Amino acid sequence: MTLETLTLTAERANELLAAKEISSDELFAAYLSAIGERDPELHAYLYVCDESPGGGIPIAIKDVIGTRGIRTTAGSKMLESYVPVFDATVIERCKARGLRILGKTNTDEFAMGSSTENSAYGPTHNPWDPTRVPGGSGGGSAAAVSGGLAPWALGSDTGGSIKQPSALCGNVGLRPTYGTVSRYGVVAFASSLDQVGPVAKNVRDCAFLYSIIAGRDVNDSTTVDVPEVVVPPLDGRDLKGVRVGVPKELNDAEGIEPGVRDAVRDAIELAASLGAEVGECSLPRSVEYGLACYYLVAPAEASSNLARYDGVRYGLREQGEDFRDMVMRTRDAGFGDEPKRRIMLGTYALSSGYYDAYYGKAQRVRTVIKREHDAAFEQFDVLVSPTSPTVAFELGAKTENPLAMYLNDLLTIPSCMAGLPGLSIPCGLSEGLPVGLQLIGPQFAENTLFRVGHALETGIGFDIVPERLR
């Protein structure tokens, strides 16, 4: 049978496999064909697997997640030739369920960016408009799912790297509660923030994939046991009893485009029509200080984590006159501009005499952000806002202005700093491009997010296929 990968969901693919209407090899081949046809334009993949063991559904993997025997570069020249000798825990769990790796997807270098333009291997293009970015840092995974090059994918999220590209590409993306998914085998950026999560075409697929990867791992001491994942029923369209909070600062922030604001407002009105109790709330400190707090904590932790790339143990090695010269040459050649920028910021924030003034103070602000969210969840079950202030912007539009690029994560960062789960679903179009709706829940409230997201998704009826590919 002929498979249209642009519309095929993972759930439907599983039904076809169970009914033996297609084989796993035929399904895998259909995606390889789609990749061969469309990825030269999109550049969603850095590496494509010609074959992969397993008898189930194919999956794309962000190239910061370690895969045994498959090159894992983190989008950096520093790891251009690195081939892991073991699988990350999330890969082990995917393989245990028969999932087959299609390939490794493009990412901003070491997951540092909001557009996937910081990849050492060139940018990924948005399937809705190839002149525009797919978001970042996980733009490769988002573009692969949106462009029909994978039914679902794994990404990683530090300050919005699953939610923001999902919004810009018209996908569903979940950043899980910190500690619910193992980070073992994942290239580290900021260890107190990094979290692996699913990218999918709809909420049910997202919930299925989360159920596969979530749970305690003895190799990651930050992981915990998680509540049983409840995939929302197909007819689950009732939001009666759900309290939806609309944080004023997240919805009225400077820079939110009118078309984005209108689509999100319509989604909030839909929630009310489905029986939800909608009310306004406030997160003043979270929005005012969230971005500044993040850009102290994340670079500081990046500075520590990236210190391991010294040319000695693995990765790139440039020759030098002595050890010091070798390390300097290696890091200069191996790191791009954005990692260098964040390493310098983080090293300064951690340096003697400045630690308490910068990193220490940022951690105290982080506690304030967490408490502010906790107070909001005493009144509401879910908080809603735009995922991104804008739709996908043109390639190159913000590469010369790091601050303008950082502001793309203004709305996703606060909940990430608080370690909370967030789900982005498409809620409409603006200028012919997808708009993302961000749903934020308290810790371990993924099932609530799935319920609300599925109900809204059904009511919105968003067409997941990019208009130019229909």
KOLVEXLO-923778 format. One record per residue (C-alpha): residue number from 1; x, y, z; residue in three letters. Coordinates in pm, 1 decimal. Layout:
<pts>
   dolo       east      north         up   nutor
    NUM          X          Y          Z     ALA
...
</pts>
This chain:
<pts>
   dolo       east      north         up   nutor
      1        0.0        0.0        0.0     MET
      2      102.4      362.3      -55.7     THR
      3      184.1      552.6      262.1     LEU
      4      150.2      930.5      293.5     GLU
      5      403.3     1011.1      560.6     THR
      6      294.0     1375.8      581.5     LEU
      7      -30.6     1274.0      751.2     THR
      8       61.5      937.8      905.1     LEU
      9       58.9      941.2     1284.3     THR
     10      251.9      693.5     1496.5     ALA
     11      -75.9      555.4     1631.9     GLU
     12     -209.3      490.1     1282.0     ARG
     13      120.9      333.7     1179.0     ALA
     14       96.9      100.8     1477.7     ASN
     15     -255.8        1.2     1374.3     GLU
     16     -135.5      -81.5     1023.2     LEU
     17      148.4     -290.1     1164.1     LEU
     18      -84.3     -474.1     1403.0     ALA
     19     -326.9     -551.5     1119.6     ALA
     20      -33.0     -665.2      904.1     LYS
     21     -139.5     -426.7      629.1     GLU
     22      223.2     -314.8      612.2     ILE
     23      548.8     -452.1      745.0     SER
     24      794.9     -262.9      959.4     SER
     25     1045.2     -273.5      672.5     ASP
     26      790.9     -117.0      435.6     GLU
     27      713.7      153.3      689.0     LEU
     28     1083.1      226.3      740.2     PHE
     29     1139.7      236.2      364.5     ALA
     30      853.2      484.1      319.0     ALA
     31     1023.8      727.5      554.1     TYR
     32     1362.3      677.4      391.4     LEU
     33     1197.1      762.3       61.4     SER
     34     1041.6     1077.4      208.8     ALA
     35     1377.8     1177.0      354.8     ILE
     36     1544.1     1127.8       18.0     GLY
     37     1277.6     1342.1     -148.0     GLU
     38     1241.4     1631.5       94.7     ARG
     39     1540.9     1645.8      328.0     ASP
     40     1783.6     1792.0       73.0     PRO
     41     1571.7     2107.2      101.6     GLU
     42     1499.2     2089.5      476.7     LEU
     43     1826.2     1950.7      618.1     HIS
     44     1644.4     1806.3      920.0     ALA
     45     1888.6     1514.1      947.8     TYR
     46     2261.5     1508.7     1010.7     LEU
     47     2278.1     1131.7      968.0     TYR
     48     2030.3      884.6      817.9     VAL
     49     2028.2      511.7      900.6     CYS
     50     1992.0      292.4      593.2     ASP
     51     1862.6       18.6      818.9     GLU
     52     1779.6      -25.1     1185.6     SER
     53     1685.3     -328.3     1395.3     PRO
     54     1336.4     -366.3     1538.1     GLY
     55      989.7     -450.1     1420.5     GLY
     56      803.0     -133.3     1512.6     GLY
     57      762.6      234.3     1430.9     ILE
     58     1051.3      451.9     1308.3     PRO
     59     1171.2      744.3     1519.6     ILE
     60     1406.0     1039.3     1469.2     ALA
     61     1657.2     1128.6     1741.2     ILE
     62     1800.5     1471.4     1821.7     LYS
     63     2175.5     1456.9     1780.6     ASP
     64     2254.2     1530.4     2144.9     VAL
     65     2119.0     1189.9     2249.4     ILE
     66     2379.1      913.5     2247.9     GLY
     67     2323.6      622.7     2007.7     THR
     68     2551.6      320.4     2012.7     ARG
     69     2736.9      281.8     1684.9     GLY
     70     2578.4      595.3     1535.3     ILE
     71     2766.2      923.1     1523.6     ARG
     72     2650.6     1175.7     1784.5     THR
     73     2785.8     1525.4     1718.5     THR
     74     2564.2     1761.4     1922.1     ALA
     75     2574.8     1978.9     1610.5     GLY
     76     2941.2     2060.7     1680.9     SER
     77     3274.9     2013.6     1506.5     LYS
     78     3406.5     1922.2     1851.3     MET
     79     3225.9     1585.3     1829.3     LEU
     80     3234.3     1542.4     1451.7     GLU
     81     3383.0     1193.3     1473.5     SER
     82     3234.7     1079.7     1808.4     TYR
     83     3056.7      743.1     1793.0     VAL
     84     2915.3      634.5     2132.1     PRO
     85     2979.5      280.9     2254.2     VAL
     86     2650.2      271.5     2448.3     PHE
     87     2292.2      391.3     2410.2     ASP
     88     2134.8      663.5     2618.6     ALA
     89     1867.0      523.6     2849.9     THR
     90     1587.2      675.6     2640.8     VAL
     91     1726.3      498.1     2333.9     ILE
     92     1740.4      168.0     2521.8     GLU
     93     1374.1      212.6     2615.0     ARG
     94     1272.9      298.5     2259.7     CYS
     95     1455.5       -5.2     2122.9     LYS
     96     1296.6     -228.3     2388.7     ALA
     97      958.6     -132.6     2239.1     ARG
     98     1074.5     -209.1     1885.4     GLY
     99     1119.4      150.8     1769.8     LEU
    100     1363.2      185.6     1480.9     ARG
    101     1605.0      477.4     1454.7     ILE
    102     1568.9      667.9     1128.0     LEU
    103     1859.9      895.9     1198.9     GLY
    104     2001.3     1184.4     1400.5     LYS
    105     1844.4     1528.0     1361.4     THR
    106     2008.6     1867.7     1337.3     ASN
    107     2048.0     2090.7     1642.1     THR
    108     2201.7     2417.3     1746.6     ASP
    109     2553.8     2339.1     1867.8     GLU
    110     2535.9     2171.1     2208.8     PHE
    111     2163.2     2265.2     2204.2     ALA
    112     2251.1     2634.3     2240.0     MET
    113     2014.4     2838.2     2026.5     GLY
    114     1660.2     2916.2     1919.1     SER
    115     1675.5     2868.6     1543.0     SER
    116     1905.0     2571.4     1459.6     THR
    117     2125.6     2821.2     1275.0     GLU
    118     2408.8     2761.7     1522.8     ASN
    119     2465.4     2406.9     1397.4     SER
    120     2817.9     2354.8     1269.3     ALA
    121     2663.9     2161.3      980.6     TYR
    122     2430.6     2428.5      846.3     GLY
    123     2076.0     2536.7      934.4     PRO
    124     1753.9     2339.3      912.3     THR
    125     1468.0     2492.8      711.0     HIS
    126     1103.7     2514.0      817.4     ASN
    127      875.7     2280.6      617.0     PRO
    128      605.4     2550.2      610.6     TRP
    129      842.5     2798.9      446.8     ASP
    130     1203.3     2696.1      373.7     PRO
    131     1318.1     3059.5      391.8     THR
    132     1234.4     3055.5      763.3     ARG
    133     1380.6     2889.5     1070.7     VAL
    134     1224.6     2581.9     1234.2     PRO
    135     1303.8     2708.6     1583.9     GLY
    136     1567.1     2567.7     1810.5     GLY
    137     1760.1     2412.6     1942.1     SER
    138     1566.5     2105.0     1830.3     GLY
    139     1467.9     2236.1     1488.5     GLY
    140     1578.1     1916.5     1317.7     GLY
    141     1338.2     1694.9     1512.7     SER
    142     1050.9     1942.3     1470.3     ALA
    143     1111.2     1981.3     1096.9     ALA
    144     1139.4     1603.8     1051.7     ALA
    145      798.1     1544.2     1209.2     VAL
    146      631.6     1838.3     1035.2     SER
    147      780.0     1750.6      696.7     GLY
    148      671.7     1385.6      709.2     GLY
    149     1029.1     1262.1      754.5     LEU
    150      945.0     1083.6     1082.7     ALA
    151      618.3     1001.4     1259.4     PRO
    152      762.8     1122.8     1589.2     TRP
    153     1096.3     1221.5     1738.9     ALA
    154     1292.6     1275.8     2056.3     LEU
    155     1421.2     1621.1     2144.1     GLY
    156     1579.2     1785.4     2445.2     SER
    157     1467.5     2100.8     2620.6     ASP
    158     1671.9     2332.9     2840.9     THR
    159     1490.0     2665.7     2804.1     GLY
    160     1237.6     2586.9     2531.2     GLY
    161     1415.2     2366.6     2277.5     SER
    162     1123.9     2124.4     2237.4     ILE
    163      832.0     2361.1     2285.5     LYS
    164      951.1     2651.3     2070.1     GLN
    165     1041.8     2454.2     1752.2     PRO
    166      722.6     2251.5     1791.6     SER
    167      531.5     2579.5     1790.0     ALA
    168      711.5     2714.3     1483.5     LEU
    169      669.9     2389.3     1287.7     CYS
    170      308.7     2310.3     1386.6     GLY
    171      383.8     2004.2     1601.4     ASN
    172      298.3     1888.8     1952.2     VAL
    173      599.2     1893.5     2185.1     GLY
    174      631.5     1805.7     2553.5     LEU
    175      897.5     1925.6     2793.1     ARG
    176      839.6     1681.7     3083.9     PRO
    177      876.2     1757.8     3452.4     THR
    178     1245.0     1769.8     3539.5     TYR
    179     1349.7     1427.0     3664.6     GLY
    180     1081.7     1220.5     3492.8     THR
    181     1303.9     1123.6     3197.5     VAL
    182     1662.4     1002.1     3223.4     SER
    183     1946.1     1221.0     3097.2     ARG
    184     2195.4      933.6     3103.2     TYR
    185     2380.8      923.9     2772.2     GLY
    186     2264.0     1271.3     2666.3     VAL
    187     2526.3     1535.1     2586.1     VAL
    188     2501.4     1781.3     2875.2     ALA
    189     2431.0     2152.8     2835.3     PHE
    190     2287.1     2274.7     3167.4     ALA
    191     2237.3     1977.9     3397.0     SER
    192     1977.0     2130.8     3628.6     SER
    193     1758.3     2222.5     3331.4     LEU
    194     1811.6     1965.5     3052.0     ASP
    195     1522.9     1728.1     2986.8     GLN
    196     1448.1     1483.8     2703.8     VAL
    197     1095.9     1480.1     2562.9     GLY
    198      876.8     1378.9     2267.9     PRO
    199      781.5     1564.4     1950.0     VAL
    200      478.5     1430.1     1762.5     ALA
    201      196.0     1510.1     1522.2     LYS
    202      -73.4     1502.7     1789.5     ASN
    203     -122.7     1481.0     2164.0     VAL
    204     -202.4     1109.6     2178.0     ARG
    205      121.4     1021.0     1997.9     ASP
    206      308.4     1256.0     2231.0     CYS
    207      160.7     1079.3     2533.8     ALA
    208      244.6      734.4     2391.8     PHE
    209      608.1      828.4     2336.6     LEU
    210      637.4      990.2     2678.2     TYR
    211      506.9      668.0     2836.1     SER
    212      792.2      479.2     2668.6     ILE
    213     1078.3      701.2     2786.2     ILE
    214      959.6      817.4     3130.2     ALA
    215     1052.5      664.0     3464.2     GLY
    216     1328.9      614.1     3715.6     ARG
    217     1675.3      518.1     3591.0     ASP
    218     1950.5      387.8     3820.2     VAL
    219     2204.0      564.3     3598.7     ASN
    220     2049.7      907.5     3663.1     ASP
    221     2008.3      994.5     4030.5     SER
    222     1779.8     1289.5     3947.5     THR
    223     1507.5     1061.9     3807.6     THR
    224     1195.4      961.5     4000.0     VAL
    225      905.5      722.4     3964.5     ASP
    226      629.1      883.2     3761.9     VAL
    227      250.2      851.0     3770.9     PRO
    228      105.4      607.2     3519.2     GLU
    229       73.2      786.6     3187.3     VAL
    230     -287.6      822.6     3075.4     VAL
    231     -330.2      863.4     2700.5     VAL
    232     -638.6     1081.8     2650.1     PRO
    233     -932.0      893.7     2492.7     PRO
    234    -1024.1      982.6     2136.6     LEU
    235    -1357.3     1128.4     2250.0     ASP
    236    -1202.6     1324.1     2538.4     GLY
    237    -1327.1     1673.5     2453.9     ARG
    238    -1475.6     1780.0     2786.2     ASP
    239    -1285.5     2027.2     3004.6     LEU
    240    -1545.6     2056.2     3279.7     LYS
    241    -1381.0     2106.8     3617.1     GLY
    242    -1046.4     2212.4     3469.7     VAL
    243     -924.6     2549.5     3596.5     ARG
    244     -729.3     2737.8     3330.5     VAL
    245     -515.3     3033.4     3437.1     GLY
    246     -408.7     3307.9     3197.3     VAL
    247      -90.7     3473.8     3332.5     PRO
    248     -112.7     3839.3     3241.4     LYS
    249      261.3     3887.5     3195.0     GLU
    250      303.3     3584.4     2967.9     LEU
    251       12.3     3685.6     2744.7     ASN
    252       78.5     4060.1     2731.3     ASP
    253      456.7     4049.3     2700.6     ALA
    254      623.3     4296.5     2470.1     GLU
    255      697.2     4151.2     2128.0     GLY
    256      400.3     3913.4     2095.8     ILE
    257      275.7     3947.9     1739.0     GLU
    258      -92.4     4039.8     1690.3     PRO
    259     -163.2     3722.1     1491.8     GLY
    260      -11.1     3509.2     1767.4     VAL
    261     -211.3     3693.5     2031.3     ARG
    262     -536.4     3644.7     1837.4     ASP
    263     -484.4     3269.7     1783.7     ALA
    264     -405.7     3214.0     2151.1     VAL
    265     -706.8     3421.3     2260.1     ARG
    266     -931.1     3206.9     2038.0     ASP
    267     -787.6     2891.3     2197.5     ALA
    268     -858.5     3028.0     2545.7     ILE
    269    -1216.3     3105.5     2444.2     GLU
    270    -1246.1     2750.5     2309.7     LEU
    271    -1132.1     2613.6     2646.6     ALA
    272    -1409.4     2808.6     2815.8     ALA
    273    -1665.5     2678.5     2565.9     SER
    274    -1554.2     2321.9     2647.1     LEU
    275    -1638.0     2377.7     3013.4     GLY
    276    -1309.8     2499.9     3159.6     ALA
    277    -1310.8     2767.2     3429.2     GLU
    278    -1089.0     3044.4     3289.6     VAL
    279     -938.5     3320.9     3501.9     GLY
    280     -647.5     3562.5     3502.4     GLU
    281     -341.3     3524.4     3721.3     CYS
    282        0.3     3686.8     3753.0     SER
    283      365.4     3580.2     3730.6     LEU
    284      536.3     3919.5     3755.6     PRO
    285      880.8     3819.2     3878.5     ARG
    286      896.7     3506.4     3663.9     SER
    287      861.4     3702.9     3342.7     VAL
    288     1060.6     4007.1     3447.6     GLU
    289     1361.5     3813.2     3574.2     TYR
    290     1327.7     3471.8     3406.6     GLY
    291     1537.3     3544.6     3099.0     LEU
    292     1820.1     3711.7     3293.4     ALA
    293     1815.3     3432.5     3551.5     CYS
    294     1834.2     3166.2     3280.3     TYR
    295     2126.7     3333.5     3104.7     TYR
    296     2329.1     3316.6     3424.2     LEU
    297     2237.5     2963.9     3535.7     VAL
    298     2251.5     2791.4     3196.4     ALA
    299     2587.0     2938.7     3077.9     PRO
    300     2742.0     2872.2     3419.9     ALA
    301     2647.0     2506.5     3400.5     GLU
    302     2750.2     2494.3     3034.7     ALA
    303     3091.6     2632.4     3126.1     SER
    304     3135.1     2346.4     3371.0     SER
    305     2999.4     2075.9     3140.3     ASN
    306     3192.6     2182.7     2831.4     LEU
    307     3522.5     2192.5     3019.1     ALA
    308     3554.8     1819.5     2941.7     ARG
    309     3620.8     1898.1     2574.0     TYR
    310     3994.1     1950.1     2602.4     ASP
    311     4129.6     1740.5     2315.7     GLY
    312     4260.6     1471.6     2550.4     VAL
    313     3994.5     1206.7     2602.9     ARG
    314     3766.9     1214.4     2298.3     TYR
    315     3644.4     1445.2     2028.4     GLY
    316     3845.9     1690.7     1822.3     LEU
    317     4216.2     1733.9     1892.0     ARG
    318     4433.4     2003.4     1737.1     GLU
    319     4809.1     1980.3     1765.1     GLN
    320     4990.8     2243.1     1972.6     GLY
    321     5334.3     2333.9     2099.0     GLU
    322     5244.6     2216.9     2450.4     ASP
    323     4939.8     2102.2     2647.8     PHE
    324     4803.0     2451.8     2703.2     ARG
    325     4843.9     2543.1     2337.9     ASP
    326     4680.7     2215.8     2229.0     MET
    327     4374.3     2278.9     2448.2     VAL
    328     4342.6     2637.6     2325.0     MET
    329     4367.9     2536.5     1959.7     ARG
    330     4124.3     2249.1     2007.0     THR
    331     3859.7     2462.2     2173.4     ARG
    332     3901.7     2745.4     1927.0     ASP
    333     3855.3     2511.6     1630.5     ALA
    334     3590.5     2288.3     1789.1     GLY
    335     3346.3     2538.0     1939.1     PHE
    336     3135.2     2779.5     1739.4     GLY
    337     3053.0     3136.6     1836.4     ASP
    338     2749.9     3059.8     2055.9     GLU
    339     2916.6     2795.9     2277.9     PRO
    340     3217.9     3026.5     2313.9     LYS
    341     2987.7     3312.3     2412.7     ARG
    342     2810.1     3106.2     2676.7     ARG
    343     3130.1     2950.9     2810.9     ILE
    344     3273.7     3298.4     2866.8     MET
    345     2954.7     3425.7     3029.9     LEU
    346     2932.3     3119.9     3252.9     GLY
    347     3296.9     3117.6     3350.8     THR
    348     3272.8     3483.1     3451.3     TYR
    349     2957.3     3418.7     3655.4     ALA
    350     3134.9     3138.4     3843.9     LEU
    351     3465.3     3316.1     3892.9     SER
    352     3608.9     3409.8     4229.4     SER
    353     3448.8     3724.2     4366.1     GLY
    354     3150.8     3707.5     4129.8     TYR
    355     2988.3     3372.9     4216.3     TYR
    356     2756.0     3512.3     4485.5     ASP
    357     2676.2     3825.7     4286.9     ALA
    358     2572.4     3636.0     3972.8     TYR
    359     2523.8     3258.1     3986.2     TYR
    360     2429.5     3251.1     4355.0     GLY
    361     2180.6     3533.6     4316.4     LYS
    362     2032.6     3373.5     4003.1     ALA
    363     1966.3     3053.7     4196.6     GLN
    364     1781.9     3252.8     4463.1     ARG
    365     1573.1     3420.5     4192.1     VAL
    366     1500.6     3074.9     4053.6     ARG
    367     1349.5     2979.5     4387.8     THR
    368     1126.1     3287.5     4368.5     VAL
    369     1012.7     3182.7     4018.8     ILE
    370      927.6     2833.0     4144.0     LYS
    371      727.8     2969.5     4438.9     ARG
    372      540.5     3212.2     4213.6     GLU
    373      430.7     2926.5     3989.2     HIS
    374      335.1     2715.7     4291.5     ASP
    375      108.9     2997.9     4412.1     ALA
    376      -60.7     3015.7     4071.9     ALA
    377     -126.5     2641.3     4079.1     PHE
    378     -310.3     2675.1     4407.2     GLU
    379     -584.3     2840.2     4199.1     GLN
    380     -543.5     2677.2     3858.5     PHE
    381     -470.2     2334.9     3708.1     ASP
    382     -311.5     2464.4     3388.0     VAL
    383     -158.2     2794.2     3278.5     LEU
    384     -177.5     2904.0     2913.8     VAL
    385       15.7     3145.7     2694.1     SER
    386      174.0     3169.0     2351.1     PRO
    387      469.7     2931.5     2319.2     THR
    388      667.5     3177.6     2108.6     SER
    389      609.2     3552.6     2077.3     PRO
    390      630.1     3521.1     1697.7     THR
    391      579.3     3277.3     1417.1     VAL
    392      885.9     3140.4     1237.5     ALA
    393     1118.4     3423.1     1135.3     PHE
    394     1343.5     3440.4      831.0     GLU
    395     1677.0     3264.7      827.4     LEU
    396     1952.0     3510.8      917.7     GLY
    397     1712.6     3768.5     1063.2     ALA
    398     1851.5     3744.6     1418.2     LYS
    399     2190.9     3578.4     1387.4     THR
    400     2378.9     3907.0     1433.3     GLU
    401     2184.6     4003.8     1746.8     ASN
    402     2218.3     3743.9     2026.4     PRO
    403     1977.2     3930.8     2255.3     LEU
    404     1703.7     3932.3     1989.9     ALA
    405     1759.0     3557.2     1948.3     MET
    406     1745.6     3497.1     2325.4     TYR
    407     1409.6     3678.6     2346.7     LEU
    408     1248.7     3400.0     2141.6     ASN
    409     1246.9     3192.4     2461.6     ASP
    410     1100.4     3465.3     2681.9     LEU
    411      772.8     3276.4     2733.4     LEU
    412      909.3     2922.3     2768.3     THR
    413     1198.7     2990.0     3007.0     ILE
    414     1012.9     3070.8     3334.1     PRO
    415      841.6     2731.5     3365.6     SER
    416     1165.7     2556.9     3264.0     CYS
    417     1348.4     2736.2     3544.9     MET
    418     1081.4     2603.0     3781.9     ALA
    419     1125.7     2244.6     3654.0     GLY
    420      763.7     2226.7     3537.1     LEU
    421      610.5     2034.4     3246.7     PRO
    422      500.7     2225.0     2939.3     GLY
    423      311.1     2115.3     2629.3     LEU
    424      297.1     2312.3     2305.0     SER
    425       15.0     2246.2     2061.1     ILE
    426      -64.1     2426.5     1734.1     PRO
    427     -360.8     2660.5     1775.1     CYS
    428     -389.2     2829.7     1437.0     GLY
    429     -204.2     3023.4     1170.8     LEU
    430      -67.3     3374.8     1146.2     SER
    431       67.9     3493.6      811.4     GLU
    432       21.2     3134.7      693.5     GLY
    433      256.8     2999.3      961.9     LEU
    434      179.3     2792.2     1274.2     PRO
    435      113.2     2949.0     1613.7     VAL
    436      188.5     2749.9     1928.1     GLY
    437      -19.1     2743.7     2247.1     LEU
    438      181.4     2669.5     2562.0     GLN
    439       15.2     2468.9     2840.0     LEU
    440      204.6     2465.1     3170.8     ILE
    441      122.7     2234.6     3461.4     GLY
    442      251.3     2171.6     3812.9     PRO
    443      511.0     1901.1     3867.9     GLN
    444      405.5     1554.9     3741.2     PHE
    445       88.2     1695.3     3577.8     ALA
    446      164.9     1556.9     3232.2     GLU
    447     -167.0     1368.2     3225.3     ASN
    448     -357.2     1692.4     3284.6     THR
    449     -165.2     1858.1     3002.7     LEU
    450     -245.0     1568.6     2771.1     PHE
    451     -615.1     1588.3     2859.5     ARG
    452     -638.5     1963.5     2803.5     VAL
    453     -415.5     1956.5     2497.1     GLY
    454     -614.4     1678.9     2331.3     HIS
    455     -948.3     1850.8     2394.8     ALA
    456     -822.6     2178.4     2249.8     LEU
    457     -646.9     2004.9     1961.8     GLU
    458     -970.0     1831.4     1866.1     THR
    459    -1169.1     2152.9     1886.4     GLY
    460     -915.0     2357.2     1690.3     ILE
    461     -883.4     2103.8     1409.3     GLY
    462     -540.5     2225.0     1299.4     PHE
    463     -418.5     2073.8      970.6     ASP
    464      -72.4     1940.5     1050.6     ILE
    465       42.9     1927.3      687.2     VAL
    466      233.4     2240.8      577.6     PRO
    467       22.8     2428.7      325.7     GLU
    468      285.6     2424.4       53.2     ARG
    469      311.8     2043.1       74.7     LEU
    470      -60.7     1966.8       55.0     ARG
</pts>
